Amino acid sequence: MGALSLSLFTMKKKYTLKVIPRSSKNLITKQKDESYTIRLMAAPVDGEANKQLIALLAKEWNIKKYQISIISGQNSHKKIIEIDT
């Protein structure tokens, strides 16, 4: 039997976020319970806050935007995201 290549598998991590739109600045704060509070300057109109959320996380965590998916809470302050690594 041949060995399996680990590059065939992707690891997925889930994070719980509380997003606060219309803030004075973009800011990511890690909470004691391992969740994150994210302050965004964008308004929650036409998906702009979600787009800014993904862009901010990608920049701060040094990953590509396509690796981030909002799996719960598209229209809510409380979101669950999934990161493909």
N, C-alpha and C positions, 0 to 999 in steps of 0.2 A: 504494500500500500504506500501511496505517496503522501507526503506531508501537506497539510493544508496551509495555505498562505494567509496570514493575518490581514493582509491588505484587502482581502475579499470582504471583510466584515467592517461595518461601521459601528462605532459606539454612539449611543444617543443618551443625552443627559437632559433631564427636565428641571426647570426652575420656576418657582412661583414669584410673580411680580405684582406689585401694586404701582400702578402708573398714575401720575398726577400731571395732567396736561395744563397748558397755559401758565407754566411756571416762569419765573424770571430768568432761569438758566437751565441748561441740561445738566443733570447730576444723577449719578448712580450711587446708592447707599446700600451696603449689605447689612441686614438685620441679624439679631442674635439667633433667630430661628432658621438661619440659612436662606431666607427669602430676600428679595431685593425691593427697595423702593426706588422708582425711577421718576425723576422730575423732567418734564419735557416742555420746551417752549412752544411747540406746535399745539394747535387747537384740535380737538377730536372731531374734525369735520372731513368728510370724504376720505377717511383712512389716512390723513396726513400724520396724525400722532403715531399710528402703527408703523408707518414708513420711517418716521424719525426714530422711533424706538429701535427698529431693526438696524438702521444705520449707526446709531449711537452704540449699541451693543457690539456690533461688528468691529467698529473702530476701537472701542475700549478693550475688548477681549481679543483683538487681533485675529479675527476669523472673517470669512467671507459672508456676505449678506445671505447668499443662497443656503448657507448652513443653518440658518435660524428660521424656525416655523412657529407661528402662534397657533397652538393646538386647542386653546380654550380661551374665551374672553375677547373675541374680536371687537365687540361693542361694549366692553366693560372695563372698569378700572382694574379689576383683578384678572390677571392673565396667567396662563401657563404656557411657557415656551419650551421648545425642544431644540437642542443643538446637536447636529451631526458632526462628529469628530473623526 
